[in-house]
Structure formats: C-alpha cells, structure tokens
Amino acid sequence: MQLSPLPSSGWYQKSIQLLFWGVAVATVSLAVLRQVFDPANKTRCESLLNHGSWLDPQRTQWQPKGCMLKTYDTKSTNTCIGGSRIVMLGDSVVRQLYYSVVKKVILDANTNGDKHSDIFFKDETSGVSFEFYWDPFLNSTRALAMTSPSSTYTNDIDSGISVDATQLPEQTPSILLVGSGLWYLRYAEMSGGLEEWRIKMLSLAQRMSDSAKPSLGDNLFISPIPAVNTDKLAEERLKTLLPKDINEMNTFLRETTKDSPITVPFSWNLMTETAASATNDGLHYAERVMTAEADVLLNFLCNNKLPKVAPMAATCCYDYPSNHWFQTLMLAIFLLWLPCGFIVQAYYRNHPASLYFPSTGILNAMAIMAGSVVYMYYSDRTSLFGKGNKMFSTPSFALLMALSIAAGCLTLKKAEKDQVFLNRDQTDEWKGWMQIVILIYHYVGASSVSAIYNPVRMLVASYLFMTGFGHFVFFYKKADFGFTRVASILTRLNLLTVLLTYTMNTTYLSYYFAPLVSFFYLIIYLMMYIGHSHNKKPEFILTKIAVTAILTAAFIQTPVILDTIFSFLHFFFGVTWSATEWRFRLQLDVWIVFIGALFGYGFIKAQELAISAHPHWSTVRSTTLVISAIGLLGYFIFEATITKFEYNRYHPYISWIPILSFVFLRNSTSALRNTTSTFYSFIGKCSLETFIGQFHMWLAGDTKGLLIISPWIDGPGAWTFNLAISSFIFIAIAHALSGATGELSDWLVTGREPKQVKGTVATTPYTLLTAAPLTRDRDTGPGLPLAVKQPSVVKSPISPSSGKVGPTTLKDLMENSLKAEKARMMESAGSSGSGSGSNSGQGSSDSGSSSTTEYDNTMGPHMGGKGMKRPEAVSLQIDTSDIPRRPQVIVSASSPTPTTFKSLWAQPIWKVTIFFSIIWVMNFFS
C-alpha cells in the first residue's frame, strides 16, 4: 500500500517546516561552534568580566553578555562569604566599591566617616570582617606588607623600612582587592606620574602572581581605572585626568595581568563609560552603579558556591551541575533507545527485539516529544545558549501587545454558518490571545507592575473558568465517568510536565498550570460522579455544586490538611513540595471553577428552555450587555488603583465579574460570535505546550530570565532579533508538541495508533473479516475473536484527483465491503420472506457522508429480520506482505501480537500501578 502526497497540498506547511529546520540547525550549529572555538568562556566568566550593557536608562540593571547576573541580597551574600575576611586597598574609587560590598551584608552601615582614613566593619551574625586601607599610591608600609608573599618585606626604594608581616591578621583574605591610578595622574609631579604607576603596577602584579610564595588571598583583584565624565569634571581635574591616559593605563593592566591569577573586572570600566549621567563630579558614580559593580564581584566569586538547584537564575561564572541518574536515564531513552527503535522497526521488524519498541507512528510522536525535551534541556541546563536578565520596559510591552493585536485582527475569519454560544473556535481564540498576553507578560518581566499583574491573574482564572464550564457540561450531558476518559485527560495535561520534572530536575508543582488544572478537573469529576444518577435534578445538582465548593475551599485553606498530605508524599515518594506556595495558587482561583460549572448549568438550561425565543429576550439581552460593559470597565478601574498584594485578597471573589462580562460581550451579536482570529486560535490549540515550554525554550532559568539563542547578543536590535528567532522556534516546537502529546496520551491510555496523515491516498489490499459476538467497546485492541469469511483484494475507487484523502479512503473501502456483506445476507434471507426493502435503501447512503453512527444504524436494529443472523462487527485487516518498505508507506494496520506486558498495560489497574511504581522509584532513589 503506497502513499503518495497530493500534488498541491501542504506546500505552505512544508515551507514553514523547511524554514524551521534551517533556522534551528543554524542556531544550534553556531552555538556549538562558539563552545568549540571559545572554550574559555564556557562558564561566561570572560563575558562577566569584560562585556555587558545597561538594560535601563536609569542605569540600575547591568546585563553581562550572554549570562544572567544575580542581584545578591544579604542572605545569599552571607551564604557565600560568611566568616570571610575582605580586604581592599586604594583610593576613593575603591572606597566606594568597598561600601557597596559592606552594604550587601550590613544594610545600615555608616558610610559618612573620614574619607582619607582606614575603615573597618565586622558583622557578628555572619562573621564577615571588612577592611579598607586608604592608600591611593599603594606605597604605604602596610600596603607593601599585605601585597608581599614573604613574612618580611623590605622596601626596594627605601631599604631602611621593613615590615613584619606576621603582625598582620593571621586569616588569609578571601578577597584582596587593590586599586590605584587616578592620583598618579592628578598629582603627577609628586608621584612620578604615569611612568611610576607602570613600575608600581608591574611590581605589584609580579608579587601577587608569585606562585612559589604563600598566597596573598583566595581571590586577587586589581581594579581598573574608571572612566571619567569630562563634562562634569572640575577644571583642575579636567587638566590632568585625561581619557587618553586612562585608556593607556587599562591597556597596560590587561597586558600585565594576562595569564596570571589576578582578576581585573574591566566591565567596571565599561559601566562607568556608559553611565555618564550617573555622576555629579565626573569621577565618583552613583550608589546604584557601584552596587552593580559589587554584584559583578559577587557573581564572580559566589555563583558556583550557591546551591545548584532550580531555578538556576545566576549563570555568570557558573558551572552547571552534573546530571543525576534519573536525568541521565531520561536522556539515554531520548538519545539512544528511540534511534534504536527506528532502526529495528525499519530493518528488523520480525526480530524479537521489535517487541520492545512501539510502532513507527508512535516512535515518530516520541521523537517529537524527545527532541523537544532535549532541546529544552540543552537550552536551560547547559551553557550552550546564553541567558539574559529581564527588565520591564513600557515601550517594549506596548509594542509587543500592539503587534499581537495586529496579528489577531489581520487573521479574522467568519464562520460559514451560525455558531453556538461560546463555541469551540471562540474558546480556542480566547485561550490563544490570553496565552499571548501571558507570554509577553513573562518575557518583559511585568510582574512588578501591579496594573499588569492584576489582569494577568484574571487570565489564569479564565482558563480555570473554562475548565469548570467545559468539564461540567461534558459530564452533565454525556455522563461518561469511565477510566479511559479520565486517564486520557490527566495524561494529556501532565505528560510533558512529568517528563520535564525529571529531565530538568525540577518539581512537578513548579509547572503550576498543569497541576492546577488537573486538581480542579478531579474535583469536578468527583462532584459529578457522586450521585450522578440524580444529576438531572436541579435542586440536587445545585446543592452539590455549592457543597463541593465549600468543602474544596475548606480543604485548601486548612493548613494542616495540605501540610499532612505533602508530608506523606515526601515520606513515601521523596518529593519536596511547598504547601504554602500551593495553597496560595489554589485559593486564588478556588471559586471561579465552580462559577464556571454554574454557568455551564445555566447555559444548558437556557438551551433547553429556548430563552432566545422568549418575548422579553431582547430586553434581558440589552440589560445584560450594559451590565457587562459596566462590570468590565469597573474591574479595570478598580484593579489599576491597588497594588498586586492588595489585589490578591480580592481576586478570588471578583474575578468572575470581568470573565462573565467578556463572555457576554463577546457573544453579543451574531457577527462577533461567528468571527474569530485564526492566529489566536492557532496559539490556543497549543496553549498548554506554550505555557509549559516557555519555562525552558523561550525563557531561561525556569522563567527567571530570557533565553538568548541568537549569536548577535548585544548591540542595537539584538534584543528584537533574538525575540524573533527564539519565538519562531518556540511556537513551532509547541505546535508539534501539541500533536505528539495528544497521540502519545491516546496510545498510553487506549493503545490506539496515531491517525493516518492527511494529504495522502492509498491503494489497499485487504481481507474482509466478520466477527464473533463482541463487547460494546471496539477499541480495546488485540485479542478480538475474528473469523475469516471472504478473502478478496479491492483497489480503492478513490483517485488522488478526487479530493478525498487519508482516512476517508479506508472508510469508503470499509463501507463498500459492509454494503456487499449486507446485500449478500439479505439476499440469503429473502427466500424465507424476511427483510425489509427500505433497509436496503438506508444502507446505501453516500460513502462520502457516512459515519460510524450511520454504520451502527445500518447494521443495527433495522436488520433484525426473522431468520437473519446479524454480524456484530466488521474489521478491515491490511495485508502488507507485498509492500516495499519505504518512506510514507503504511507497513501495518493491524494490532501487534499481544505480549504479557501489553496485556497487563491494557488493564486500568495495571496502568495506574506501573505509573506510580515508576514515580516512586524515580523519586525515592533520587
């Protein structure tokens, strides 16, 4: 059975696929080449010390090239340098840096002492001691002793002066930093000027680099000469502090300290050069600039000392941790087991090893899932790509929002026929534009802006409103509480999340959206299942919704309950979850889920009562729309006037106002109800994957920073270019993940294979089989008692030019065989006077419009004639013995031979047991 693509189908999709692969391969290749040809910068230390730029006009957030700079607070600073001795020697510039480092530990340190004197601080809590020695020429006896590795230093210039270094503190400094230069320029006649400074620095560098002598400190630094703002320098300084001389001095420092243990953070000089407005005298810079310099120093020293757990939001001078065994196992499955599966299925299909691999269709879905997860791993858990800090910018936020609105408006599409209230296209669109807003919110770091944070909280509530609404309507109408559906929904929601939890070594609850939706789905399921035979009684279902809402709120808000459950999970499964954080997430949106369920019930009753035909419907509709407009406007006015901390207290009780207002206004006219944006709908159909995938392949550090995959890291336009490239790859992968996750979820729960790809036609050799009596469930897979009735080979009557493709081809073949079988049976029954001529007419419906339902009717009660034997089912088995193995060829359409494991997997209890056994092993032994 050879599949041939239609001549003109899918060209646009194929073009996008080619573009995606071109961009992805080029991006990854350039990143790998950077690692190969610049191995010294693998940890981004060189970038931290030499390159960077300011993210904001106020010069408060410094961005090193390609890494995330951590802003150290007191706790993290004490974790790094607690009990250490910090020593600095030099001029007023070094003194400014000294104060900035001290204030990282002692917040209320007094910085108003004598400027030209030694300064000391000691923090009793952390045990850190700070020492600053005023010596702008670095020629005092104490400075000479502290920068000499021998026990006694004799001054080469004044041989009569000697200092006993044993009288200095015994503890070796953790940080020894010296800085000098501006005073040599300012007082050249007294100091000897630039030439004498070179001699001093050369001697100092030689002494500090002498590996044959005891170390002067654990970390040795020389401060570069800061840039000056000549527009603000006093006249006497302007004559002597020449930028040309400062550049020459920094060049000398770079050459002198090359290949030595001395570190010179030249990025400090770059900071002052690009912060000309942050100085009053042209020489000494604002505290915010010096704090950024202190953070560069601490990032260099401390990032590798902090606990290496997610979120990894400090990536400058950082070695990513080695993999745990379960991470290695996941990567081995993705990178070794899957390729072996493709080889076995392609060349050794009849080998016993094929029993350990699924079909090629499932392997394809696994490959998409594995490739996506591996891409996320190497993006966010290695130094392959750069990372950057977020910085909120109102123009950037406004521009991205305007572009997304334009994209939505340019892709508006009107439905061919009138759509129902809150139809599928509309909910996909709703999820899509909300997801875009949330993505922009995360990308630009808008969480600090209450006027943006507050509505975004409402958008998350909107997702949960749809959860309550959609699942309530399904359970109320279908009453399907079977294991298969529940397992399919939960697997679909959590498959990617669980894989990332172990591959990225994070916690399940850190991807809070999937756990949140899963929790409330189970609540709705239990609510509808308990006493479901009475769900049609209004008083019963309304009481049940109210009681469930109250019990759920009590469950969430009673601390001992969640704490006990999480302690149990920690003891038996080894997971460490924060009950406090999870309680905060749940209680924010606990009521909106049940409001969605109530709305769903009202929606059903409104349909049953046909309220749109009521004489007063026009008045009710107009009143509702006016109230909705007032409610939506009032909400935005209210949320804009309070902080996000205040808003969180109101949110559980007011989030329904803007949500219901939007729903009514969105469906207020036929034109609005029937018009949707294909762009928003496209994003909405993969909203789960974009929400979870953004953690590691669009953002970085588990959403704490930005992923920088562009080789063009800094300069004008670099941010925009990186956003465009990373967004294209991100959305393409999320879209592919959505399809793969659905196929894998269905296969894991039901055993069904992926559907045939549209855009292909088939010529199918087949064998007609009739079945022995079957159970109602026809999707249980292998093991059906089939008996061969009539072998034959039929060519498909549908040609590529007919426009009918894919599954329709197989369906028509099946229906043609069913009609032939029915006609034969009716003919054999006709001699006894049984049968109905009208049934024959019913069974000859056009194949292009037939469905499974019609098939059931054809072979069902209408064939109950006397003397007729009714076949319970018919199956199509495809003979593939004469089909060559090549791409785009279906090599099997029948279920594989059942094995012991597959038989067990088909049982719900074994699926649950196997799943939790794997989770237990992965958690307990990690």
C-alpha positions, -999 to +999 in steps of 0.1 A: +000+000+000+019+030-012+011+065-001+017+094-025+013+130-014-013+151-032+003+174-059-007+207-044-014+200-007+007+212+022+031+234+003+028+262+029+033+238+058+063+223+041+078+257+036+074+265+072+089+232+082+119+238+059+123+273+074+121+259+109+148+233+103+170+258+086+168+283+115+170+256+142+201+239+126+219+272+120+212+284+156+224+252+173+254+249+150+265+284+158+261+278+195+282+246+192+309+264+173+311+290+200+317+263+225+344+248+204+363+279+195+358+298+227+361+271+254+375+296+280+341+314+281+321+282+286+311+294+321+306+330+308+333+343+332+350+362+304+317+378+295+310+388+331+344+405+335+347+422+301+314+427+283+279+440+290+255+468+288+228+486+308+193+474+304+176+505+315+181+543+310+184+548+348+215+525+349+202+502+376+204+468+359+236+456+343+235+428+317+267+409+311+270+394+277+251+361+275+246+354+312+221+362+340+236+385+367+223+377+401+214+406+424+228+395+458+209+401+489+221+397+525+211+361+528+228+349+496+259+371+503+263+356+537+260+322+522+289+329+500+313+350+521+302+342+557+332+341+580+355+356+554+380+384+556+375+411+529+405+434+523+406+464+499+434+489+495+434+520+473+418+554+465+383+569+467+370+548+439+380+516+457+364+530+489+331+535+470+332+498+459+341+488+495+310+505+509+288+488+483+301+454+493+297+461+530+261+471+525+253+437+510+259+423+545+253+453+568+224+472+554+227+501+579+264+506+577+276+541+583+294+555+552+300+590+565+334+585+581+367+602+574+373+599+537+411+596+539+414+570+566+412+533+571+377+519+576+367+486+594+334+467+598+325+434+614+292+416+611+288+394+642+260+374+627+278+361+596+313+366+609+324+386+579+351+412+585+357+441+561+390+461+560+397+492+538+431+508+539+435+543+524+465+543+501+459+560+468+496+554+457+499+518+471+532+528+487+525+526+525+544+501+546+512+482+554+502+480+517+537+468+508+534+441+535+499+430+525+509+426+489+541+407+496+540+369+499+571+367+522+569+370+560+591+402+560+591+427+531+620+452+526+611+482+505+632+483+474+631+521+473+636+529+510+657+499+521+657+511+556+620+504+560+608+469+568+575+455+580+570+422+598+540+406+580+535+382+610+520+412+628+491+413+603+459+393+609+465+355+605+434+348+584+442+349+547+418+373+529+391+357+509+392+388+487+422+410+483+415+440+460+438+469+452+432+499+430+453+529+421+459+552+392+439+584+393+461+600+420+492+593+399+476+613+371+462+640+394+494+646+413+520+636+386+548+659+399+546+643+434+540+607+424+561+604+393+530+602+370+521+575+345+556+560+343+559+555+380+524+540+381+535+514+355+565+504+376+543+501+407+517+480+389+543+458+373+560+451+407+526+446+423+515+421+397+547+401+400+544+399+438+508+389+437+514+363+410+544+346+427+532+310+429+564+300+448+553+320+478+523+318+502+491+331+487+481+367+495+445+358+493+420+333+479+409+358+452+432+386+440+418+416+422+431+448+407+405+475+400+406+490+365+409+528+362+373+541+359+362+563+330+356+599+338+329+623+325+348+652+312+317+674+310+313+673+348+350+673+360+362+703+379+387+724+360+418+713+379+409+676+374+400+681+337+436+692+330+451+660+345+426+632+342+428+627+305+407+598+289+437+590+267+459+583+297+431+563+314+428+541+283+465+536+282+466+525+319+438+500+314+456+486+283+487+481+304+467+464+332+452+440+306+486+430+292+503+428+326+478+405+343+473+383+313+477+346+322+481+355+359+459+346+389+449+383+392+414+392+380+407+426+366+370+433+360+372+456+330+334+456+329+335+481+358+352+505+334+326+498+308+299+505+334+312+540+342+318+548+305+281+541+297+267+557+328+279+593+322+248+608+337+251+589+370+279+611+384+279+646+399+316+653+399+326+633+368+347+609+389+326+592+416+294+574+404+260+569+420+254+542+445+233+522+420+263+519+397+286+509+425+261+483+437+261+468+402+299+466+404+296+448+437+272+423+421+297+416+394+323+409+420+300+386+440+287+368+409+323+360+400+331+347+435+298+331+446+277+317+418+294+284+419+291+282+457+253+286+459+231+255+459+227+243+423+190+237+423+162+251+401+157+278+393+192+284+381+190+321+378+227+330+382+246+318+351+276+341+350+308+323+360+286+292+366+293+255+361+260+237+355+257+207+379+263+172+367+233+151+359+215+130+384+210+094+375+174+099+365+183+128+342+209+106+325+182+079+322+158+102+306+184+115+281+195+079+273+159+070+265+156+100+242+190+098+226+197+060+225+166+040+229+145+059+204+170+058+175+174+020+181+136+017+178+136+034+144+163+011+132+146-020+145+112-011+130+128-002+097+151-031+091+144-058+117+106-058+121+103-095+125+132-097+150+122-105+187+138-071+196+108-054+179+086-064+208+105-038+229+096-009+206+062+006+196+051+012+160+067+037+137+038+061+142+043+061+180+080+063+176+075+095+155+054+111+182+080+100+208+108+115+187+090+149+186+085+148+223+120+137+230+136+162+206+116+190+222+126+180+258+162+175+248+162+210+232+148+224+264+174+206+285+204+219+264+189+253+263+183+258+300+205+233+318+238+238+299+258+268+287+251+260+250+229+292+247+232+324+265+208+337+291+198+372+299+180+392+327+145+406+323+139+443+326+104+458+323+100+485+296+067+501+290+075+508+253+085+472+247+054+458+264+032+482+244+049+474+211+046+436+216+009+440+226+002+461+196+019+436+173-001+407+187-034+427+184-025+435+147-018+398+140-051+389+155-070+415+135-053+406+102-063+369+106-100+374+113-123+347+098-161+344+097-177+311+101-197+297+072-227+290+094-240+304+127-221+292+157-234+283+192-227+305+222-191+301+234-182+277+205-150+258+201-134+283+177-142+310+202-127+292+232-096+283+212-093+320+203-098+330+239-071+307+251-048+319+223-049+356+230-047+351+267-017+329+263+000+356+241-006+382+268+008+359+295+039+351+273+045+389+268+040+395+305+066+369+314+091+379+286+093+416+296+092+409+333+060+428+340+052+411+373+065+441+392+038+463+376+005+458+395-017+473+368-004+444+345+000+417+371-037+420+383-053+414+349-029+385+342-041+368+373-076+372+359-065+355+327-053+324+346-087+324+363-103+324+329-086+292+320-100+276+352-134+291+344-133+272+311-122+241+330-152+242+352-176+251+324-163+226+298-160+196+320-193+202+338-211+204+305-195+172+293-202+152+324-238+165+326-246+157+290-225+126+284-224+110+319-191+093+308-172+087+340-151+058+327-114+054+335-104+058+299-116+094+296-102+105+330-069+089+323-067+105+288-074+140+302-049+137+330-022+122+308-027+149+282-024+176+308+006+161+326+027+141+302+051+169+292+052+183+327+062+149+342+089+144+316+103+179+323+102+174+360+127+145+358+147+157+328+152+192+342+154+181+379+126+204+390+095+199+410+061+190+395+044+219+412+069+244+397+049+240+364+019+252+383-006+254+355-009+217+347-012+207+384-037+234+389-060+224+361-055+187+370-066+193+406-097+211+397-106+186+369-105+159+395-127+180+418-153+185+390-151+148+382-157+137+417-185+162+421-203+150+390-197+113+397-210+112+432-247+106+429-246+110+391-279+092+386-296+123+401-276+150+382-306+160+362-325+172+393-319+209+396-320+211+434-296+182+437-270+194+412-271+230+425-267+218+461-239+195+451-220+224+434-224+246+465-213+219+489-183+208+468-172+245+465-173+249+503-156+217+510-129+224+485-122+259+499-120+243+534-096+217+522-074+243+506-075+269+534-070+245+563-032+244+567-030+210+585-046+192+556-022+202+528+008+200+552-001+165+562-006+154+526+027+169+515+045+153+544+030+119+534+041+124+498+076+134+510+079+103+532+066+078+506+077+094+473+105+116+483+090+148+468+095+181+484+067+205+477+058+238+493+023+235+509+024+273+514+030+281+477+005+255+465-022+268+489-016+303+475-021+291+440-052+271+448-071+296+469-066+324+443-090+306+419-110+282+440-143+299+434-140+306+397-141+269+388-175+264+404-188+296+389-178+281+356-198+250+365-228+271+375-225+290+342-224+257+323-256+246+341-273+278+332-261+275+296-277+241+293-310+252+309-311+282+286-308+260+256-335+236+269-359+265+276-350+283+243-349+316+261-339+335+230-375+329+218-390+345+249-409+378+243-387+397+267-354+382+255-344+415+237-348+435+270-329+409+290-301+407+264-297+445+263-297+448+301-271+420+304-248+437+278-250+471+296-242+455+330-213+435+314-198+467+299-201+485+333-186+454+351-156+451+327-149+488+329-153+489+366-130+460+371-101+476+352-106+509+371-105+491+404-075+469+397-054+498+384-058+516+417-044+489+441-012+470+445-009+434+435-007+423+471-040+440+479-055+427+447-046+391+456-070+394+486-099+405+463-092+383+433-110+351+444-142+370+449-142+394+419-125+375+391-159+363+378-170+398+370-146+405+341-148+369+329-186+367+326-187+403+313-163+393+285-182+362+276-215+380+273-199+409+253-180+385+230-213+368+221-234+399+220-240+398+182-240+372+155-211+389+138-190+388+169-200+353+178-192+339+143-159+358+138-126+345+152-089+351+147-071+321+132-038+334+147-052+334+182-069+300+176-036+285+164-019+296+196-049+285+217-048+249+203-012+246+217-017+268+248-008+240+272+025+234+254+034+271+251+026+277+288+049+248+299+075+251+272+082+288+278+099+277+311+130+264+292+129+272+255+117+308+254+126+320+288+155+307+309+163+298+345+128+284+349+112+317+337+136+339+358+155+351+327+155+351+289+169+325+266+194+341+241+198+318+211+209+344+187+247+348+181+241+385+179+239+390+217+244+428+222+241+460+204+211+479+188+185+455+176+199+424+193+170+420+217+145+422+189+163+398+166+167+373+194+130+376+203+120+369+166+143+339+162+135+323+196+098+329+192+096+312+158+114+281+171+094+281+203+060+283+187+069+257+160+081+232+187+050+239+209+027+233+179+045+200+171+044+190+208+007+195+209+000+169+183+026+145+196+013+148+232-022+140+221-011+109+201+011+096+229-016+102+256-042+084+235-017+055+229-007+052+265-043+050+277-062+032+249-034+016+228-047+034+197-022+042+170-019+077+155-043+086+127-031+085+091-017+118+080-040+138+058-028+146+023-021+110+012-042+084-006-038+047-005-043+016-027-052-011-002-051-049-005-074-061+022-092-091+036-128-089+047-135-104+082-166-109+101-166-111+138-178-133+165-200-116+191-181-087+207-184-064+236-196-029+231-161-015+233-144-019+199-113-001+208-098-025+233-071-035+208-058-070+202-075-102+211-108-099+191-122-133+180-123-128+143-131-155+117-120-152+080-152-151+059-143-139+024-108-131+012-105-106-016-084-078-029-100-045-039-084-014-054-095+019-039-121+036-061-108+070-049-081+086-070-057+114-059-076+138-081-110+132-064-101+154-034-108+126-009-078+116+010-064+098+041-089+082+065-118+088+040-102+063+017-101+035+043-136+044+054-150+041+019-134+007+015-149-005+047-184+008+038-183-008+004-174-041+020-202-037+045-227-030+018-217-061-001-219-082+030-253-068+039-267-073+004-254-109+004-270-116+038-303-100+028-304-120-004-298-152+015-326-143+039-350-132+012-361-168+004-377-171+038-397-139+033-377-119+058-361-085+055-372-050+045-366-033+013-365+000+030-335-011+050-315-017+018-321+018+007-310+031+041-278+011+039-268+026+005-261+061+017-234+081+000-200+069+014-187+105+015-212+114+042-214+081+061-202+079+097-198+054+124-232+063+137-247+055+103-229+022+102-244+013+135-279+021+123-274+002+091-262-030+108-283-025+139-320-028+147-331-023+111-315-057+102-334-076+128-354-096+102-366-130+110-342-157+101-312-133+096-280-137+115-267-103+125-229-098+123-218-078+154-188-061+138-166-060+107-129-053+107-105-044+079-072-061+080-045-049+057-022-074+040+013-059+038+033-089+027+040-075-008+045-038+002+081-025-002+095-007+028+100+030+020+091+063+035+054+073+036+043+036+034+020+021+060+036-012+068+009-024+092-026-016+100-033-044+124-026-045+161+007-062+171+007-096+186-002-092+223+025-099+248+023-103+285+033-067+292+009-053+266-020-074+280-013-060+315-010-025+302-045-028+287-059-032+322-066+002+341-054-011+374-020-021+360-016+012+342-020+030+375+002+006+394+030+007+368+028+046+366+031+051+404+058+024+407+079+043+382+072+076+400+081+060+434+114+046+421+124+079+403+117+100+434+127+077+463+161+068+448+169+104+437 
